[in-house]
Amino acid sequence: MQKKIKDRKIVVVNQAVNYLTIGLCNAFAEKINKVALITGSIHEQGEKLNEAISVFRINKWEERPAWKKMISYLWGCVQILCLLLTKFRGYEVLFVSLPPMGYLLSIILPNRCSMLIWDVYPDVFKITGMGESHPIYRFWGYLNKIAFKKSHRLFTIGNQMADLLSKYVDKDKILITPIWSIFQSNKRVSKEKNPFVKKQELNGKFIVQYSGNIGLTHNVEVVLELAEMMKNYENILFQIIGRGPRVPYLKSLVNDKGLPNCQFLPFQSDEMFPYSLSAADLGVVILDETTSKGSVPSKSYNLMSFGIPSLYIASKDSELNDYAEKYEHAKCVDHKSLEEAVDFIINLKNDRDFLEEYSENAIEASKYYRRSNADKIVELYLA
């Protein structure tokens, strides 16, 4: 066994820890003797946090309403700053994900700080209609330039996101490191043996599934548009699984339009999630065109790992479009080209060979998005 580095200490900061941060912390714990985690919540799914990692709690991230979310972010930043200036003064710091402005604390911290960028701010604000001339956008962008220039390591997860970050820092400084799926191999459950399919009476249905958050910035209406365009096609069901403030509005749209081919379900438990995902014949991933370059939903990798073809609703300059063209496991269309999406769905349903080709390509693509990517991040960090 390789000896751990004893003269370095690192603390990972993420207000809401999921399997990705857990994998990253565990990878660091394999290399460094002292690893700590500052967080408000830990959701273990697929991998447990190494018991040797010290956990220090701050306030939890609040999902909604918006004002409560912002307060939780700001209070989290205050708690993080206090911990880093006292308890972790001698530690290296890696900021991950939440709070989204947390990494800006690096500007005033004496610590050696690094960032792993999964969503590019302030560019994500464009989804709310905020323009680049807005004072918040301009000020955040200015702070980005300072924080990124000062950073020890700056990671992001794809080429398009690196292009976006290059507005704030020399692109040569950006390290591109893909993330990974919850599931590390194709353990998709057949519909015949799937308890979710049985419970929801889905046998004989071709399932087009959107599973994820349904918030103010998630354009899930596009799924309903597709459902309306295809409401006369028998046995094609558009399934929306998730939660959020816009669910009642979307349900009212379904009733108003008289769409019998739509089904709404709440988020499934961790135990049921592999079965609900397995039920999908086609997974839908949606990115707003104004922010397509600045994000990649993790569900993209989960779909790949189960060999489920994907329909990406995103712009042509998105990371998702690059994936679709590179691996040929998905179709990427923009919001104005839904007729192409309809043709794709019909071809998948009616042509078994076509479906199998995309499924096999998805499994092949998933080999590039495995848990070993966490180890690669750590290797690059320590290089």
Secondary structure as GFF3:
##gff-version 3
##sequence-region A 1 383
A	DSSP	beta_strand	5	13	.	.	.	ID=ss1
A	DSSP	beta_strand	16	17	.	.	.	ID=ss2
A	DSSP	alpha_helix	19	29	.	.	.	ID=ss3
A	DSSP	beta_strand	32	39	.	.	.	ID=ss4
A	DSSP	beta_strand	41	42	.	.	.	ID=ss5
A	DSSP	beta_strand	54	57	.	.	.	ID=ss6
A	DSSP	alpha_helix	66	85	.	.	.	ID=ss7
A	DSSP	beta_strand	92	96	.	.	.	ID=ss8
A	DSSP	three_ten_helix	102	107	.	.	.	ID=ss9
A	DSSP	beta_strand	113	117	.	.	.	ID=ss10
A	DSSP	three_ten_helix	123	128	.	.	.	ID=ss11
A	DSSP	alpha_helix	135	150	.	.	.	ID=ss12
A	DSSP	beta_strand	154	156	.	.	.	ID=ss13
A	DSSP	alpha_helix	159	165	.	.	.	ID=ss14
A	DSSP	three_ten_helix	171	173	.	.	.	ID=ss15
A	DSSP	beta_strand	174	176	.	.	.	ID=ss16
A	DSSP	three_ten_helix	191	193	.	.	.	ID=ss17
A	DSSP	alpha_helix	195	199	.	.	.	ID=ss18
A	DSSP	beta_strand	206	211	.	.	.	ID=ss19
A	DSSP	alpha_helix	221	229	.	.	.	ID=ss20
A	DSSP	beta_strand	236	241	.	.	.	ID=ss21
A	DSSP	alpha_helix	247	257	.	.	.	ID=ss22
A	DSSP	beta_strand	262	265	.	.	.	ID=ss23
A	DSSP	alpha_helix	273	278	.	.	.	ID=ss24
A	DSSP	beta_strand	282	286	.	.	.	ID=ss25
A	DSSP	three_ten_helix	292	294	.	.	.	ID=ss26
A	DSSP	alpha_helix	299	305	.	.	.	ID=ss27
A	DSSP	beta_strand	310	313	.	.	.	ID=ss28
A	DSSP	alpha_helix	319	327	.	.	.	ID=ss29
A	DSSP	beta_strand	330	333	.	.	.	ID=ss30
A	DSSP	alpha_helix	338	350	.	.	.	ID=ss31
A	DSSP	alpha_helix	352	366	.	.	.	ID=ss32
A	DSSP	alpha_helix	372	382	.	.	.	ID=ss33
###
